[in-house]
């Protein structure tokens, strides 16, 4: 593992913080900043990949077109392509004023807000392409914000604090998802009043409020300090810039981890596969089981998000006390095992209390796994290339699961929901093996250090 990760592991073994010390970290300025910045990161995702589909369907757009529009989310899967630019290219004027990380954060946040204004003002029933291009701009700007924000988080605190910062980030992120999910629907309904049908002006008002909500992230950037980062050497030629910006970040990873790089990349590629593949069929499952929109919204969009937040805090605290790798294993076990509860629910039938119980366990497991996984990814990065390397890791963790998830509907049609959910749990077995091997490799390096 990296020297940074080894030093952190040795320090953790020397003295474990008390539970009170582990929890106090969430009140530190770095954690509170990540709470607010997590909100600005979570807001645009739901508005262009979730809530927007509700608006489009209400406007009379056919389901096939809505499905194709979900491809704007591919911007998040390929953000590593332009991550070297965010990592190393200064912005004229802004970088001198705010620093390398905050300048890119501010630019991305302003572009997200502008894109949301465009989505708000366009009427999809009249000018669908305007909505498409504005949504694509929001997704691109949002992915850019993620690149800069991940680098900012990694450079703001040592490796042993990263799980706690990840938990704070996830809290803000999930709160934004509630606001951009249930909140925007509530705002549109209040603006529309008692009239039925599609009312574009109501959606305009709701999306404009969402655009204004990005001010939380903007103010946080303006009133925060720039982390201490490694000074960049000015490239003397285009070839030297390509070498330092595009080649060195990836070469550095393979140089540091050698043969272990294959193990690490394999673990990253499949760690969340159980959750991602199962999640694609979750909403169709709720519909087929006879749950109403109100039941699904209340249980999965609000209560479920709260349980994920609890899991994130628990996971961050446990990782700080017992180490990231142990909680990484716990998260892998819980994530795969919780899918078996959905298989049970498929046979149990329609029951809101049963749904609450299943969602509670599933989202709690997801929060624990996510906090540990983000902490693990953060420990792998070299601070000299934090934005580029973390963007590679966070993109890689979605590509294989998203590809496999594309066949989930075919699998359900052939074998049914119960068998599908059981199969997604079995997908987690290779993850357990990879985590176990990674833990053994890390202990060997710590012992020989």
HELIX and SHEET records of a PDB file:
HELIX    1   1 UNK A    3  UNK A   14  1                                  12    
HELIX    2   2 UNK A   19  UNK A   24  1                                   6    
HELIX    3   3 UNK A   25  UNK A   27  5                                   3    
HELIX    4   4 UNK A   29  UNK A   49  1                                  21    
HELIX    5   5 UNK A   51  UNK A   58  1                                   8    
HELIX    6   6 UNK A   63  UNK A   69  1                                   7    
HELIX    7   7 UNK A   70  UNK A   73  5                                   4    
HELIX    8   8 UNK A   74  UNK A   77  1                                   4    
HELIX    9   9 UNK A   80  UNK A   88  1                                   9    
HELIX   10  10 UNK A   94  UNK A   98  1                                   5    
HELIX   11  11 UNK A  100  UNK A  121  1                                  22    
HELIX   12  12 UNK A  128  UNK A  156  1                                  29    
HELIX   13  13 UNK A  159  UNK A  161  5                                   3    
HELIX   14  14 UNK A  162  UNK A  178  1                                  17    
HELIX   15  15 UNK A  179  UNK A  183  3                                   5    
HELIX   16  16 UNK A  184  UNK A  192  1                                   9    
HELIX   17  17 UNK A  200  UNK A  213  1                                  14    
HELIX   18  18 UNK A  215  UNK A  222  1                                   8    
HELIX   19  19 UNK A  238  UNK A  242  1                                   5    
HELIX   20  20 UNK A  243  UNK A  247  3                                   5    
HELIX   21  21 UNK A  248  UNK A  257  1                                  10    
HELIX   22  22 UNK A  260  UNK A  270  1                                  11    
HELIX   23  23 UNK A  273  UNK A  280  1                                   8    
HELIX   24  24 UNK A  282  UNK A  288  1                                   7    
HELIX   25  25 UNK A  293  UNK A  296  1                                   4    
HELIX   26  26 UNK A  297  UNK A  303  3                                   7    
HELIX   27  27 UNK A  304  UNK A  322  1                                  19    
HELIX   28  28 UNK A  324  UNK A  348  1                                  25    
HELIX   29  29 UNK A  352  UNK A  380  1                                  29    
HELIX   30  30 UNK A  383  UNK A  385  5                                   3    
HELIX   31  31 UNK A  386  UNK A  405  1                                  20    
HELIX   32  32 UNK A  408  UNK A  415  1                                   8    
HELIX   33  33 UNK A  417  UNK A  426  1                                  10    
HELIX   34  34 UNK A  429  UNK A  448  1                                  20    
END                                                                             
